[in-house]
C-alpha cells in the first residue's frame, strides 16, 4: 500500500468515524459534486495551475476522466477520500493540500459562487494561535568541527569559525518562537499584534547577535537556513537587514483571472490565472550587515526561505551554498484560498500566489545553489575549508 493511500485511509477513518453519528450510505453524487467544486476552485484560484500545464505538462482532461472513473467505482467515503488525496498529490505542490477540518477563517472560500450554496462552517482562526519552539541547533557538520565556537544556543544558534560568523534561523514563522513570544506577551497582544510584536523582538535579537559577532572579529557572515520550512513575510525583513541600497526582484504573481477558467478541465484555452502582468518589487536594505555574505540551504529549506534566497541571490548579494531548496515557493497571501468539501470534514488549501526568480524559475521547482555542497557527505573536518571557499568567489 502506498504511503499516500495509507495516510488517506487513516485520516479518513478519523474524520468519518469516532464520535460522529452513524455513517450514512455512500453518496457518490455528493462526492462528484465536491469534485466539480474543487475543479472550479482550482481553475479560479490556484496560482500555479497555468505553470503546471505549461512546464510540467499536467493533463487536466485526463485527470478529470481518471478521477471521475475512480469515483464511479468507489463504494465508500474512505475510498473517496483516498481519490481526492491522489488528485491533490498529482500536482506535487507542497502548498496545495487536502487537510482535515473546516477551512480556516483567514482564507477566502472558493469557488466564489459557493457563497450562494449551503454555508460551510469556518474554523475560529483564534484557535490556531499556538506558539511552540523549534529546535535551534543545526544539523550541518560545521558545528561539529573543533574550530566551532558557539556564542548563542538559541533561539538563533550562532557562533564563529575563524573570522566567519554563522547564525542559524530555524524558521521564518514567528509562532515557532515560544520563548521569544513569552518574553513580550501581554494581555492586550493577540493575533496579528502578537505576531508582529514577536517579530520585532526576533529582529532585535538578530541585530544584537550580528553586533556581537562583529565585536568578536567576524569579517564574513553565513546564514544557515537548513531545515527552515518557511513562515511569513518576516523573511523579507531579515533579507533587508543583510543588505544596503535597494534590492529588486520579480514581484509575486497574485491570482485574479478575468474570466471563468473551468473549461481548462476540458483542455480549452482560457485567460491567464494572474491578476497583473509581471511587475518588479523593491526592498530597501537596512544595512545591519553589509559585509561578505553566504546563505546555507538544504533540501528542506522551503517557502519563505526560498523568498529570502531569491532576494539575495537575484541581487548578487549573497553566495547560496548547499543543496537545491525544497520547492514550495509562494503560498498564501492574506490567508490564501480554501475549498471546503460538503461530503467530509476536509478542505483543500490553495496557494494564491507564485514567485519567479530573475531567471524565470518558479520557486516550486526549487532554487539551485551557486555552490553545491552535499551536507550528508561533508565531514566536520572539511566544513571550515568549504565555508572559506564561499568567500573567494
Secondary structure by P-SEA (a helix, b strand, c coil): ccaaaaaaaaaaaaaccccccccccccaaaaaaaaaaaaaaaaccccaaaaaaccccccaaaaaaaaaaaaaacccaaaaaaaaaaaaacccccccccccccccccccccccccccccccccccccccbbbbbccccccccccccccccccccccccccccccbbbbbbccccccccaaaaaacccccccaaaaaaaaaaaaaaaaaaaaaaaaaacccbbbbbcccccccccaaaaaaaaacccccccccbbbbbbccccccccccccccccccccbbbbbbbbccccccbbbbbbcccccaaaaaaaaaaaaaccbbbbcccccccccccccccbbbbbccccbbbbbbccccccccccccccbbbbccccccccccccaaaaaaaaaacc
